[in-house]
Amino acid sequence: KATQRDPNFALAYCELANTQGHLYMVLTSDPKDLELAKKAAETAVRVRPDLGETHLALARYYFNASFSATGAPINTANFDRAREELAIAQRKLPNNPEALFIAARIDRHQNLNSALANFQKANDLDPRNGGVAYWLGETYFEMRRYYEWEQLIKKCAASGTFEGPWIQRSEEHTSELQS
């Protein structure tokens, strides 16, 4: 409704792109949702190319478009497009945890060392974000940095960050280590 009332409301298009991308990645797996995310993100950039948030929305779209509905990477060329948009977003939003988080996820898929640093910085900027903490923990675990992983789990459990599915997945790793 916001975009219908004001067709130049770029941040509303950003939120619409985020919602449609989330629907595709988490709920529906319907390519139509991904296309709607792309359309909304591109409209946001067209309306306000000067905003970092619009480029972040487009980066998020390209990141999501890199995966099939099952979560398997299918088009890693989209990672390059996402990085281009992230570079613009990060210049305009230098301490945006989501931009760092997306960059870290791409780095992780491309097996780059910068993934850990980007996850850590995103976690420092947004310490109550369960998604960021989860992926940071996964990275610690896979790098066999168990002490840091355990400290992160304790910190997140104490702060309530790991509520819901994030703590369940982390508990599975704890069981794996103990057996």
N, C-alpha and C positions, 0 to 999 in steps of 0.2 A: 504494500500500500504506500510505503514511503516513496518508492521510486515512481509510482503513479502520480502522487501529489507533487513531487518535485523531481523531474527527470535529470536534474543536475546535482542530485544528492549523491556524491561519489561514495561516501562512507556507507550509505545504505546498499549500494551495489557491491561494495566489498563484503558486507555481512551476508548479502544474498549469495555471493560466490562462495563464501565460507560454508554456509548452510548447505548449498547444493553439493559442494565437494564432500562434505561430511556425510550427506545422505548416500552418495555414491560409494564412499570408502567403507562406511560402517553399516548402513542399513539396507540399501536397495540393490547395489551392484548394477544399477541400470545406467547404461551409457548416456541416456537422455539427461540424467542428473549431472553427469560430467560436462556435457555440452552446455547445459544451462549455467553451470559454474563458469565455464570459459566465456560465455556471452556476457555474463554479469561482470567478470573481472576485466574483460576487454573494454566494456562500456565505462567502467570506473576509470581506467587509464585514459580513455578518450576524453572523458568529462574533466578530469583533474590529473593531467600527467605530472604535475608538480608535487603531488602528495606521495610520500613514501608508502602509505597504507594501500594505495591503489596498485603499486608495483609489488607489494607483498602479497596482495590478493592474486595477482597474476602468477607470481612465483609459486604460491600454494597450489594453484590450478595445475601448473606444469609438473610440479612434484606429484600430485595425485594422479595425473594422466600418465605417469611413468609406470603405473601398476595396473595389473588386471584386477578384476573383482575379488580374486582370491588372495591378493596381496603380493603376488609374484611380479618382479620387474619384467616389463614387456617392451618398453620403449625408453631406453636409457638416454636417447638423444634429447628427450625432454629435460633431463637433468641439466644440460647445457643452457637451455632456455630459462630454466628456473634459476640457475646461477646468475645469468645476465640480469634478470629482474631483481634478484636478491642483492646484487651489487648496487643497484639504484636505491632499493629500499634501505639498505644499510648505510648508505651515505646520508640519507634523509632521516633515518631512525637508528642512530648508531648503537643504542642500548635496547633494541627491541629483542626480547627473548625468543619470540616466534621466528624471526628471521634467522637467528643463530641456531634454533632448533631444526629448522628446515635444512639449513646448510650442513648441520651435523648429520642429519639423516642421509643426505646425499653423500657426504664424505664417508659415512659408514658403508653405504652400498658400493662405493668405489674404493673401499679399503684404504682410505687416507688417514694419516695420523692426526690430522686436524679435527677429526670427529670428536675425539675425547675433549680437547680444549673447548670446542664449540658447545658441547653438551654441558661441560662444567660452567662455562660463562652463562649459558642460558639458565642453568639451575641457580647460579648465584643471583641472577637478576629476577628470577621468578621461583623462589624456593618452595612455594606451595603448589606448584604445577605438577600433578601426579604423572602426567605423560612425559614431561622432561625428566623427572626423577627416575621413572621406569627405564627409559632408554639410556640414561646415564648409568644406572645400575646394570642393565644388560651389557653395556660396553665394558664396565669394570669386570663383570663376571667372565665375559668371553676373552678378556685380556688376562685373565687369571690374577687380577688385582683384588684378591678376596678381602683383604683388610679394608681397603677403601670401600668396597661394595658393602661389607658388613657395617661400616660406620654410616654410610648413606642410609641403609635400611633402618638402623637405630634412630637416626635423626628424623627420617620421614615418619617412622612409626610414632615417635614422641610428639611430633608436630601435627599428626593427623593427616599428613599429605597422602599417605598410602591407604586410602579407603577404597573399598570396592575391588574391582578386578586387578588393579595394580599390585596390591599386597598379595593377592592370591598367586599371581605369577611369581613374585619374589619368594613367596613361601615354598613354591615348587623347587626353586633353585637351592634353597636352604636344605630341603630334604635330600636333594641330589648330593650336596656336599657331605651331609652327615652319613650317607650310606656308602 
